[in-house]
Amino acid sequence: MNAVFTLHFSVFAALVGLSQHAPAVQLYDDDKGKLELSFDLGMAAYRSDRSYAQTSVEQGNRTWSEAYADVALAGSLAAADESSWHATVGALTTATRGDGDAAGFTTGEEERIALEDASFGWRSGNLFPSLGKDGMDVSVGRQNFMLGSGFLIDGDAVNFGKGFDDLAETGIATGSLDRGGAYWLGRRHAFDKTALVQIGSGTRYTTKLFWFESDNDAQASTEVAGIDLSLHTESLGSFSLAFIRGLSVDDDWADFLGYSARDGQNYYNARYDGSFLHEALTISGEYVFQEGSAGNENAEYGEIAWQALEIRWKPRAGLRVSRFSEGFDPLFYGFSTGYGTWFQGEVGGNYAGPFNTNATITHLHLRAYPSDTLTIGALFYDFNSDEQDLGNLDGRELDLFLAWTVNDMVTVSPLLGLYKPDESSRDGGVQLGDNDLNVYGQVVMLISF
């Protein structure tokens, strides 16, 4: 069973521009150190008129809800030349109720409370002036990590529930993939073990060295290491090169999920982001070459966006085309900068597919900002499967959304999605019952104390 469709990552804090643990209660703050406590809540309600044959076999509508509560304690201790030691520890509880999601990854009977963050590190302060303030940051432990825009790596946030339990009971699956649910919210995203070194943050040249190991069965407990080199210029934008190597997997889960090739697999990555033609025109792109025992694959995207800063509501429009070869493995891709990145389509990207493999996806987006606290947007996707012998996931989707920052603590985002596949599950697609229009809706609320 190939389960590249299983990836889903944390989204909402990035969507609305809030930090992971902000605002926070200052418990202690002076020139010797700081200690702060944060408490975040996330709640969401969903309805889908159609369901999808990922693990589900029951056609019809689904109504469900998700929630999380995240508490974290973060502190720092001053050292020589404004360097500092820092640490974070936090716990997270998640739950899904109702019918379970439209793909059947959750059943509505999930809940879990567990350690989420447990990291320790050191920042250099002014010890290395050529690297800038805190130009070296070394950390280890259980924490999140993102590479670039999250095209390949943005946390370990596959949050399945009990949807695979029936397969486990019949011996098809290795075991349960239940991680506590809250699949769409994806708040459980810290890698179990990490060692991260960042050099030159805020300067022209930035280097990141990273190693991490997942404890997520849905990722076959993949272990990787890599290096990322970036050049930042004021006039031309940012250029980056990265190398990633897969070091190990859990063999039993890798066999079931189709991830065995990750052990020894190499990724060569090049990225660009900038506004060298005009300050209102943003151009970005990324290319990935995947090399391993399963053969060579590749993925790439190019995007152009224009924002009219002098016009009322400051509208921003863009076009992106992304392509993923037949056997491309998208690793730990995530939702980092808003709807559509990198879960392309709320129905297509989360439940129906394609899931950033064997596909060409054209994405048109329009956003406007009526006020500092309100964003409205329309997102269109055209999905095309490259090799239809693996399934026909062709279709189109239109998502209309609003993101409203009510105050410093509360943000609300309703979304309406219209998804129309070319084929039903009877004819090579995944929508159960028919290929009619699916009307999908969700409302997400984030509260930070």
C-alpha positions as CSV (number, residue, x, y, z in Angstrom):
1,M,0.0,0.0,0.0
2,N,1.4,3.4,-1.0
3,A,0.4,6.0,1.5
4,V,2.0,9.2,0.3
5,F,-1.6,10.6,0.6
6,T,-1.3,10.3,4.3
7,L,0.6,13.6,4.9
8,H,-1.0,16.5,6.7
9,F,0.6,19.2,8.7
10,S,-0.2,22.0,11.2
11,V,-1.7,25.0,9.5
12,F,-3.7,27.5,11.4
13,A,-1.2,29.5,13.3
14,A,0.8,30.1,10.1
15,L,-2.4,31.0,8.3
16,V,-3.3,33.8,10.6
17,G,0.2,35.0,11.3
18,L,0.3,34.0,15.0
19,S,3.3,32.4,16.6
20,Q,3.2,28.9,18.0
21,H,2.9,30.1,21.6
22,A,1.8,33.7,21.7
23,P,0.8,35.8,23.5
24,A,2.3,34.3,26.6
25,V,2.2,35.0,30.4
26,Q,5.5,36.3,31.6
27,L,6.3,34.5,34.8
28,Y,9.8,35.9,35.2
29,D,11.7,38.5,33.2
30,D,14.9,40.3,34.1
31,D,18.5,40.6,32.8
32,K,19.3,37.2,34.1
33,G,16.6,35.3,32.2
34,K,13.0,34.8,31.2
35,L,10.3,32.3,31.9
36,E,6.9,32.4,30.1
37,L,3.8,30.2,30.0
38,S,1.5,29.8,27.0
39,F,-1.8,28.1,26.5
40,D,-3.3,27.6,23.1
41,L,-6.7,26.2,22.1
42,G,-7.8,25.2,18.6
43,M,-11.3,24.1,17.6
44,A,-12.9,23.3,14.3
45,A,-16.1,22.0,12.8
46,Y,-16.4,20.4,9.4
47,R,-19.0,19.0,6.9
48,S,-18.4,17.3,3.6
49,D,-21.3,16.2,1.3
50,R,-19.1,13.4,0.0
51,S,-16.5,10.9,1.4
52,Y,-13.4,9.5,-0.2
53,A,-12.0,6.0,-0.6
54,Q,-8.7,6.3,1.3
55,T,-9.7,4.2,4.2
56,S,-13.4,4.9,4.1
57,V,-15.9,2.6,2.2
58,E,-19.1,4.3,3.3
59,Q,-20.4,6.9,0.9
60,G,-22.4,10.0,1.9
61,N,-21.8,13.1,4.0
62,R,-19.6,13.4,7.0
63,T,-19.9,15.9,9.9
64,W,-17.1,16.0,12.5
65,S,-15.2,18.3,14.8
66,E,-11.6,18.6,16.1
67,A,-9.9,20.3,19.0
68,Y,-6.6,20.7,20.7
69,A,-5.2,22.3,23.9
70,D,-1.5,23.1,24.0
71,V,0.4,24.3,27.1
72,A,4.1,25.1,27.0
73,L,6.7,26.6,29.3
74,A,9.6,28.3,27.7
75,G,12.6,29.9,29.4
76,S,16.1,31.4,28.7
77,L,19.1,32.0,30.9
78,A,21.6,34.7,30.1
79,A,25.3,33.9,29.6
80,A,28.5,35.6,28.5
81,D,28.3,38.3,25.8
82,E,24.6,38.2,25.6
83,S,24.6,34.5,24.7
84,S,21.9,32.4,26.3
85,W,20.6,29.0,27.1
86,H,17.0,28.2,26.2
87,A,14.6,25.4,26.8
88,T,10.9,24.6,26.0
89,V,8.7,21.9,27.4
90,G,5.0,21.4,26.5
91,A,2.1,19.0,26.5
92,L,-0.7,18.6,23.9
93,T,-4.1,17.0,24.0
94,T,-6.1,16.4,20.8
95,A,-9.5,14.9,19.9
96,T,-11.8,14.2,17.0
97,R,-15.6,13.7,17.4
98,G,-18.5,13.0,15.1
99,D,-18.4,10.9,12.0
100,G,-14.7,11.3,11.4
101,D,-13.1,13.1,8.5
102,A,-14.1,12.7,4.8
103,A,-11.3,10.4,4.0
104,G,-11.9,8.0,7.0
105,F,-8.5,8.7,8.5
106,T,-10.3,9.4,11.8
107,T,-13.5,7.8,13.1
108,G,-14.6,10.4,15.7
109,E,-13.5,8.4,18.7
110,E,-9.9,9.7,19.0
111,E,-8.3,11.5,21.9
112,R,-4.7,11.7,23.3
113,I,-2.6,13.7,25.7
114,A,1.2,13.5,25.4
115,L,4.4,15.4,25.6
116,E,4.8,17.7,22.6
117,D,7.9,19.9,23.1
118,A,11.0,19.1,25.1
119,S,14.1,20.9,23.7
120,F,17.2,22.6,25.0
121,G,19.7,24.8,23.2
122,W,22.2,27.7,23.1
123,R,22.3,31.0,21.2
124,S,25.6,32.8,20.7
125,G,24.5,36.4,21.4
126,N,27.5,38.6,20.4
127,L,30.2,36.0,20.8
128,F,30.7,35.8,17.0
129,P,30.1,39.4,15.7
130,S,30.6,38.3,12.0
131,L,27.6,36.0,12.3
132,G,25.3,38.7,13.8
133,K,23.3,38.7,17.0
134,D,22.5,35.1,18.0
135,G,24.3,34.1,14.7
136,M,24.7,30.5,16.0
137,D,21.8,28.6,17.4
138,V,22.3,25.0,18.5
139,S,19.4,22.9,19.9
140,V,18.5,19.3,20.6
141,G,15.4,17.4,21.7
142,R,11.8,17.1,20.7
143,Q,10.9,20.1,18.5
144,N,9.6,21.3,15.2
145,F,11.7,22.0,12.1
146,M,10.9,23.6,8.7
147,L,13.0,23.8,5.6
148,G,12.2,26.7,3.3
149,S,8.5,27.1,2.6
150,G,7.7,23.6,3.8
151,F,7.7,22.0,0.3
152,L,9.6,19.0,1.7
153,I,9.8,19.4,5.5
154,D,7.5,21.3,7.9
155,G,7.2,19.2,11.0
156,D,6.0,15.7,11.8
157,A,2.2,16.5,11.8
158,V,0.5,13.4,10.3
159,N,-2.3,13.1,12.8
160,F,-4.3,10.0,11.9
161,G,-6.9,8.4,14.2
162,K,-8.5,5.0,14.2
163,G,-9.3,4.8,10.5
164,F,-6.7,2.1,9.8
165,D,-7.7,-0.1,12.8
166,D,-9.9,-2.4,10.7
167,L,-7.0,-3.1,8.4
168,A,-4.9,-3.9,11.5
169,E,-7.4,-6.3,12.8
170,T,-7.4,-8.2,9.6
171,G,-3.6,-8.3,9.5
172,I,-3.3,-6.0,6.4
173,A,-1.8,-3.1,8.4
174,T,1.1,-3.5,10.8
175,G,-1.0,-1.9,13.6
176,S,-3.0,1.1,14.5
177,L,-1.9,4.5,13.2
178,D,-4.0,6.3,15.9
179,R,-2.1,9.4,17.0
180,G,-5.0,11.1,18.7
181,G,-6.8,12.5,15.7
182,A,-7.3,16.3,15.0
183,Y,-6.1,15.4,11.5
184,W,-6.8,18.7,9.8
185,L,-5.6,20.9,12.7
186,G,-2.4,18.9,12.7
187,R,-1.1,20.5,15.9
188,R,1.0,17.5,17.0
189,H,4.1,18.3,14.8
190,A,7.3,18.1,16.8
191,F,9.9,15.6,15.7
192,D,10.7,13.1,18.4
193,K,14.5,13.5,18.3
194,T,16.4,16.4,16.7
195,A,19.8,18.1,16.5
196,L,19.8,21.5,14.8
197,V,22.5,24.0,14.1
198,Q,21.7,27.3,12.4
199,I,24.6,29.7,11.5
200,G,24.3,33.2,10.3
201,S,20.7,34.0,11.0
202,G,19.8,37.5,9.8
203,T,23.0,37.8,7.7
204,R,23.7,37.5,4.0
205,Y,24.7,33.8,4.3
206,T,22.8,31.2,6.3
207,T,23.7,27.6,7.0
208,K,21.4,25.0,8.6
209,L,22.6,21.6,9.7
210,F,19.9,19.2,10.8
211,W,19.2,15.7,11.9
212,F,15.8,14.4,13.1
213,E,14.0,11.1,13.7
214,S,10.2,10.7,13.6
215,D,8.3,8.6,16.1
216,N,5.2,8.7,13.9
217,D,4.2,5.3,12.5
218,A,2.4,7.1,9.6
219,Q,5.9,8.3,8.5
220,A,7.5,4.9,9.2
221,S,9.6,6.6,11.9
222,T,11.8,8.0,9.2
223,E,15.2,9.4,10.2
224,V,17.0,12.0,8.0
225,A,19.9,14.4,8.0
226,G,20.8,17.3,5.8
227,I,22.3,20.7,5.1
228,D,20.7,23.9,3.8
229,L,22.7,26.8,2.4
230,S,21.1,30.2,1.7
231,L,22.2,33.5,0.1
232,H,20.1,36.5,0.9
233,T,20.3,39.7,-1.2
234,E,18.3,42.9,-1.0
235,S,18.0,43.4,-4.8
236,L,17.8,39.9,-6.2
237,G,16.1,37.9,-3.4
238,S,17.1,34.7,-1.7
239,F,18.8,31.6,-3.2
240,S,19.0,28.3,-1.4
241,L,20.5,24.8,-1.9
242,A,19.8,21.8,0.3
243,F,20.8,18.2,0.5
244,I,18.8,15.7,2.5
245,R,19.5,12.0,3.0
246,G,17.2,9.3,4.5
247,L,19.0,7.3,7.1
248,S,16.5,4.7,8.3
249,V,12.9,3.7,8.6
250,D,10.8,1.2,10.6
251,D,10.8,-1.7,8.1
252,D,7.4,-3.1,9.0
253,W,5.6,0.2,8.6
254,A,7.7,1.2,5.6
255,D,6.6,-2.0,3.8
256,F,3.0,-1.2,4.4
257,L,3.1,2.5,3.6
258,G,5.5,2.2,0.6
259,Y,8.3,4.1,2.2
260,S,11.1,1.5,2.2
261,A,13.1,3.5,-0.3
262,R,13.5,6.3,2.2
263,D,16.4,4.4,3.7
264,G,19.3,5.7,1.7
265,Q,17.3,8.0,-0.4
266,N,18.8,11.4,-1.4
267,Y,17.1,14.7,-2.1
268,Y,18.8,17.6,-4.0
269,N,16.9,20.8,-3.6
270,A,17.2,24.3,-5.1
271,R,14.9,27.3,-4.1
272,Y,14.4,30.9,-5.0
273,D,12.2,33.7,-3.6
274,G,12.4,37.4,-4.4
275,S,11.1,40.5,-6.0
276,F,13.9,41.6,-8.3
277,L,11.7,42.9,-11.1
278,H,9.4,45.1,-9.0
279,E,8.7,45.3,-5.3
280,A,5.0,44.4,-5.8
281,L,5.9,41.3,-8.0
282,T,7.0,38.2,-6.1
283,I,8.6,35.3,-8.0
284,S,9.3,32.0,-6.3
285,G,10.2,28.5,-7.3
286,E,11.7,25.2,-6.1
287,Y,13.2,22.1,-7.7
288,V,13.7,18.7,-6.1
289,F,15.6,15.7,-7.5
290,Q,15.0,12.5,-5.7
291,E,17.5,9.7,-6.0
292,G,17.2,6.2,-4.5
293,S,16.6,2.5,-4.8
294,A,13.2,3.1,-6.2
295,G,14.6,5.1,-9.1
296,N,14.9,8.8,-9.8
297,E,12.0,11.2,-9.4
298,N,11.5,15.0,-9.3
299,A,9.2,17.8,-8.3
300,E,9.1,21.5,-9.0
301,Y,6.9,24.6,-8.8
302,G,7.0,28.1,-10.1
303,E,4.9,30.9,-8.7
304,I,4.3,34.6,-9.6
305,A,2.2,37.0,-7.5
306,W,1.3,40.6,-7.7
307,Q,0.1,42.8,-4.9
308,A,-1.4,46.3,-5.6
309,L,-0.4,48.1,-2.4
310,E,-1.8,51.4,-3.5
311,I,-5.3,50.1,-4.2
312,R,-8.0,49.8,-1.5
313,W,-7.9,46.4,0.3
314,K,-4.4,45.8,-1.2
315,P,-5.4,42.9,-3.4
316,R,-2.9,40.1,-4.2
317,A,-3.3,37.8,-7.1
318,G,-1.0,34.9,-8.1
319,L,-0.5,31.9,-10.3
320,R,1.4,28.7,-9.3
321,V,2.1,25.6,-11.3
322,S,3.5,22.6,-9.5
323,R,4.4,19.2,-10.8
324,F,5.3,15.9,-9.0
325,S,6.5,12.9,-10.9
326,E,4.9,9.5,-10.7
327,G,6.9,8.1,-7.8
328,F,7.9,11.3,-6.0
329,D,7.9,11.0,-2.2
330,P,7.0,14.4,-0.7
331,L,8.4,13.6,2.8
332,F,7.1,15.9,5.6
333,Y,5.6,18.6,3.5
334,G,3.4,21.1,5.4
335,F,1.1,24.1,5.5
336,S,3.4,27.0,6.2
337,T,2.2,30.3,4.7
338,G,-1.6,29.9,4.4
339,Y,-4.3,28.0,2.5
340,G,-2.8,26.2,-0.5
341,T,0.7,25.9,0.7
342,W,1.4,23.0,0.6
343,F,-1.9,21.3,1.1
344,Q,-3.3,22.3,-2.3
345,G,-7.1,22.4,-2.0
346,E,-9.0,21.8,1.2
347,V,-10.8,18.7,-0.2
348,G,-8.1,17.7,-2.8
349,G,-5.2,18.3,-0.5
350,N,-6.6,16.7,2.6
351,Y,-9.1,14.0,1.6
352,A,-9.3,13.2,-2.1
353,G,-5.8,13.8,-3.5
354,P,-3.6,14.2,-5.3
355,F,-1.2,14.4,-2.4
356,N,1.8,16.1,-4.0
357,T,2.8,13.0,-6.1
358,N,2.0,11.9,-9.6
359,A,0.3,15.2,-10.4
360,T,0.4,18.5,-12.1
361,I,-1.6,21.2,-10.2
362,T,-2.4,24.7,-11.4
363,H,-3.4,27.1,-8.7
364,L,-4.9,30.6,-9.0
365,H,-5.3,32.7,-5.9
366,L,-6.8,36.0,-5.0
367,R,-6.6,37.6,-1.6
368,A,-7.7,41.0,-0.3
369,Y,-7.2,42.8,3.1
370,P,-10.1,45.0,4.0
371,S,-8.5,45.8,7.3
372,D,-5.4,44.9,9.4
373,T,-7.6,42.2,11.0
374,L,-9.4,40.7,8.1
375,T,-8.3,38.7,5.0
376,I,-10.7,37.3,2.4
377,G,-9.7,35.0,-0.5
378,A,-10.6,32.8,-3.4
379,L,-8.5,29.9,-4.4
380,F,-8.8,27.7,-7.5
381,Y,-7.1,24.4,-8.2
382,D,-7.0,22.3,-11.4
383,F,-5.7,18.8,-10.6
384,N,-4.3,16.5,-13.2
385,S,-2.9,13.0,-12.6
386,D,0.3,12.4,-14.7
387,E,0.0,8.5,-14.8
388,Q,-3.7,7.5,-14.6
389,D,-3.0,3.8,-14.3
390,L,-2.3,4.7,-10.7
391,G,-5.8,6.2,-10.4
392,N,-7.6,9.2,-11.9
393,L,-7.5,12.1,-9.4
394,D,-8.3,14.7,-12.0
395,G,-10.7,17.4,-10.8
396,R,-11.2,21.1,-9.9
397,E,-11.7,22.9,-6.7
398,L,-12.8,26.4,-5.6
399,D,-12.2,27.5,-2.0
400,L,-13.6,30.8,-0.6
401,F,-12.3,31.8,2.8
402,L,-12.2,34.6,5.4
403,A,-9.7,35.0,8.3
404,W,-10.7,37.4,11.0
405,T,-8.4,38.3,13.9
406,V,-11.0,39.2,16.5
407,N,-8.5,40.5,19.0
408,D,-5.0,39.6,20.3
409,M,-6.3,36.2,21.5
410,V,-8.9,35.0,19.1
411,T,-8.9,34.3,15.3
412,V,-11.7,32.8,13.3
413,S,-11.6,31.4,9.7
414,P,-14.7,30.0,7.9
415,L,-14.2,28.3,4.5
416,L,-16.5,27.1,1.8
417,G,-15.1,24.5,-0.7
418,L,-16.6,23.3,-4.0
419,Y,-14.8,20.2,-5.3
420,K,-15.7,18.4,-8.6
421,P,-13.8,15.2,-9.5
422,D,-13.7,13.8,-13.1
423,E,-14.4,10.3,-11.9
424,S,-16.0,8.4,-9.0
425,S,-14.4,5.5,-7.2
426,R,-16.2,3.1,-9.6
427,D,-14.2,4.6,-12.5
428,G,-10.8,5.0,-11.1
429,G,-11.3,8.1,-8.8
430,V,-11.8,8.2,-5.1
431,Q,-15.1,10.0,-4.5
432,L,-17.5,7.4,-3.2
433,G,-20.9,7.0,-4.9
434,D,-20.6,9.5,-7.8
435,N,-18.5,12.3,-9.3
436,D,-21.0,15.0,-8.5
437,L,-20.1,18.4,-6.9
438,N,-19.0,18.1,-3.2
439,V,-19.9,21.1,-1.1
440,Y,-17.5,21.3,1.8
441,G,-17.4,23.7,4.8
442,Q,-15.3,24.3,7.8
443,V,-15.0,26.9,10.6
444,V,-11.7,27.1,12.6
445,M,-11.1,29.0,15.7
446,L,-7.7,29.6,17.4
447,I,-7.4,31.1,20.9
448,S,-4.1,32.0,22.5
449,F,-3.7,32.9,26.2
